[in-house]
Amino acid sequence: MLTILKWMWLPAVIALLLPQSSGHKAQRTPLERLQSKIDVVSVANLTPLEFAGQYTNPSEELSKRLPRMGSADLFIFPDKTYIFTFVTDIPPETISDKGTWSLESDILLLKSDKDITWKSRMVERRHIVVRRRGHDSELFLIGIDHQLPRFERDAKEDPEFTFLLLSLKREKTISATDVEPLRKKLMEEMWHPDFYR
């Protein structure tokens, strides 16, 4: 009888020792999700000066394929601050968000200043930093929470075009000496907090 019990418990013991599967696939990283549709590579661990720049949508590359109807610009300053502007054909041109940024490997994190008392639907808090393979000098940001799912949904026939449509591309670098004059200009011309209240 003892032998029979041992054989009955053996499958249960083996099952406990084997790696358990919850029936769910392992969650893919943002990079893996992008790479399933387009040939991009991660750009990680950049210094603030290497990363700083004006990231724009639509990019100059996209503007050759579509008429420009406005623009979103994320100014990443080397002092780890940022300003996000949104410009349309209808005034005012506005700063939608501003604050501080940090990089965790290839993920950009944005944190608004306390005087940003509204939530802009245009601003994502987390972006993955990538470039297209073979384009070593370029940098793109794509928002993880909204733009990436939209890219996965819409990038069927033309993933390259969809990627350009949904990402911010660095069009200009920003040096340490550029920071204060550029910040002053943006704040004087585009800081209209009453627009959001």
C-alpha positions as CSV (number, residue, x, y, z in Angstrom):
1,M,0.0,0.0,0.0
2,L,2.8,2.4,0.8
3,T,4.4,1.7,-2.6
4,I,1.1,2.6,-4.3
5,L,0.8,5.9,-2.3
6,K,4.4,6.8,-3.3
7,W,3.5,6.3,-7.0
8,M,0.3,8.4,-6.7
9,W,2.3,11.3,-5.1
10,L,5.1,11.2,-7.6
11,P,3.3,13.2,-10.4
12,A,2.4,15.9,-7.9
13,V,6.0,16.2,-6.7
14,I,7.3,16.3,-10.2
15,A,4.7,19.0,-11.1
16,L,5.9,21.1,-8.1
17,L,9.5,20.8,-9.2
18,L,8.8,21.8,-12.8
19,P,8.7,25.6,-13.8
20,Q,5.2,26.8,-13.4
21,S,3.3,28.4,-16.3
22,S,0.4,30.6,-15.6
23,G,-0.9,30.2,-19.1
24,H,0.2,33.7,-20.0
25,K,3.1,34.6,-22.3
26,A,5.9,36.6,-20.8
27,Q,5.2,40.3,-21.2
28,R,7.3,41.7,-24.0
29,T,9.4,44.8,-23.4
30,P,8.6,48.0,-25.3
31,L,11.6,47.4,-27.5
32,E,10.5,43.9,-28.4
33,R,7.0,45.2,-29.2
34,L,8.6,47.8,-31.6
35,Q,11.0,45.3,-33.1
36,S,8.2,42.9,-34.0
37,K,7.1,45.5,-36.6
38,I,10.1,47.7,-37.5
39,D,13.9,47.4,-37.4
40,V,14.9,49.6,-34.5
41,V,17.6,49.3,-31.8
42,S,17.7,50.6,-28.3
43,V,19.7,53.6,-27.4
44,A,20.6,53.3,-23.8
45,N,22.6,55.1,-21.1
46,L,23.1,58.4,-22.9
47,T,24.6,61.3,-20.9
48,P,22.4,64.3,-20.5
49,L,24.4,66.2,-23.2
50,E,24.3,63.3,-25.6
51,F,20.5,63.0,-25.2
52,A,19.6,66.7,-25.1
53,G,17.7,68.1,-28.1
54,Q,14.5,69.3,-29.7
55,Y,12.3,66.2,-30.5
56,T,9.6,67.0,-33.0
57,N,6.5,65.6,-34.6
58,P,6.1,65.9,-37.4
59,S,9.7,65.5,-38.2
60,E,11.2,67.0,-41.3
61,E,11.2,63.5,-42.8
62,L,7.5,63.1,-42.2
63,S,6.7,66.6,-43.4
64,K,7.9,65.6,-46.9
65,R,5.1,63.0,-47.0
66,L,2.3,64.9,-45.2
67,P,1.2,68.5,-45.0
68,R,2.2,70.1,-41.6
69,M,-0.9,71.0,-39.6
70,G,0.8,71.8,-36.3
71,S,3.6,70.4,-34.3
72,A,4.6,69.0,-30.9
73,D,8.1,69.7,-29.7
74,L,9.8,68.2,-26.6
75,F,12.8,70.3,-25.6
76,I,15.1,68.0,-23.6
77,F,17.7,70.2,-21.9
78,P,21.1,68.9,-20.7
79,D,20.3,70.2,-17.2
80,K,17.7,67.5,-16.9
81,T,14.7,69.8,-17.4
82,Y,12.2,69.8,-20.3
83,I,9.6,71.9,-22.0
84,F,6.8,70.4,-24.2
85,T,5.1,72.7,-26.6
86,F,2.1,72.2,-28.8
87,V,1.6,74.5,-31.8
88,T,-1.5,74.6,-34.1
89,D,-2.7,77.0,-36.8
90,I,-5.0,78.5,-34.1
91,P,-3.3,80.5,-31.4
92,P,-2.1,80.4,-28.8
93,E,1.1,78.4,-29.2
94,T,1.4,76.9,-25.8
95,I,3.7,75.1,-23.4
96,S,1.6,72.0,-22.5
97,D,4.1,70.7,-20.0
98,K,7.4,71.3,-18.3
99,G,9.4,69.7,-15.6
100,T,12.4,67.3,-15.1
101,W,13.4,64.2,-16.9
102,S,15.5,61.1,-16.2
103,L,16.7,58.1,-18.2
104,E,16.5,54.6,-16.9
105,S,18.5,52.7,-19.5
106,D,16.5,53.3,-22.7
107,I,13.4,54.7,-21.0
108,L,12.8,58.4,-20.7
109,L,10.7,59.4,-17.7
110,L,9.1,62.9,-17.4
111,K,7.9,64.5,-14.2
112,S,5.9,67.8,-14.4
113,D,6.7,70.9,-12.4
114,K,4.2,71.8,-9.6
115,D,2.8,74.7,-11.6
116,I,1.5,72.3,-14.2
117,T,-1.9,71.8,-12.7
118,W,-3.5,70.2,-15.7
119,K,-3.1,66.9,-17.6
120,S,-2.3,67.3,-21.3
121,R,-3.4,64.4,-23.4
122,M,-0.5,65.2,-25.7
123,V,2.2,64.4,-23.1
124,E,3.3,60.9,-22.3
125,R,5.3,60.3,-19.1
126,R,7.3,57.3,-20.4
127,H,9.1,57.0,-23.8
128,I,11.4,54.4,-25.2
129,V,14.6,55.8,-26.9
130,V,15.5,54.1,-30.2
131,R,17.0,54.6,-33.6
132,R,16.5,52.8,-36.9
133,R,19.2,50.3,-37.6
134,G,22.0,51.8,-39.7
135,H,21.1,55.4,-38.7
136,D,23.6,55.9,-35.9
137,S,23.1,59.6,-35.4
138,E,19.3,59.7,-35.1
139,L,17.2,59.4,-31.9
140,F,13.5,58.8,-31.7
141,L,11.1,58.8,-28.7
142,I,7.9,56.8,-28.8
143,G,5.4,57.0,-25.9
144,I,5.0,53.7,-24.2
145,D,1.4,54.0,-22.8
146,H,-0.5,55.5,-25.7
147,Q,1.7,55.8,-28.9
148,L,3.2,52.3,-28.7
149,P,-0.2,50.5,-28.5
150,R,-1.5,52.7,-31.4
151,F,1.6,51.8,-33.4
152,E,1.0,48.1,-32.8
153,R,-2.6,48.5,-33.9
154,D,-2.0,50.7,-37.0
155,A,1.4,49.5,-38.4
156,K,0.1,46.9,-40.8
157,E,0.9,47.9,-44.3
158,D,3.5,50.6,-43.7
159,P,5.2,50.3,-40.2
160,E,7.9,52.8,-41.2
161,F,5.4,55.5,-41.9
162,T,3.3,54.7,-38.8
163,F,6.5,54.9,-36.7
164,L,7.3,58.4,-38.1
165,L,3.7,59.5,-37.6
166,L,3.6,58.5,-33.9
167,S,7.2,59.3,-32.7
168,L,9.2,62.4,-31.8
169,K,12.4,62.6,-33.8
170,R,15.4,64.7,-32.6
171,E,15.8,67.4,-35.2
172,K,18.3,69.6,-33.3
173,T,20.8,69.2,-30.5
174,I,20.8,71.6,-27.5
175,S,24.1,72.5,-25.9
176,A,24.6,73.7,-22.4
177,T,25.0,77.3,-23.6
178,D,21.7,77.1,-25.5
179,V,19.6,76.3,-22.5
180,E,18.9,79.6,-20.8
181,P,18.3,81.7,-24.0
182,L,16.0,79.0,-25.4
183,R,14.1,78.4,-22.2
184,K,13.6,82.2,-21.8
185,K,12.3,82.5,-25.3
186,L,9.9,79.6,-24.9
187,M,8.6,80.9,-21.6
188,E,8.1,84.5,-22.8
189,E,6.3,83.4,-26.1
190,M,4.4,80.3,-25.1
191,W,3.7,80.1,-21.4
192,H,-0.1,80.6,-21.3
193,P,-1.3,78.6,-18.2
194,D,-4.8,80.2,-18.4
195,F,-5.3,78.4,-21.6
196,Y,-5.5,75.1,-19.7
197,R,-7.6,76.3,-16.7
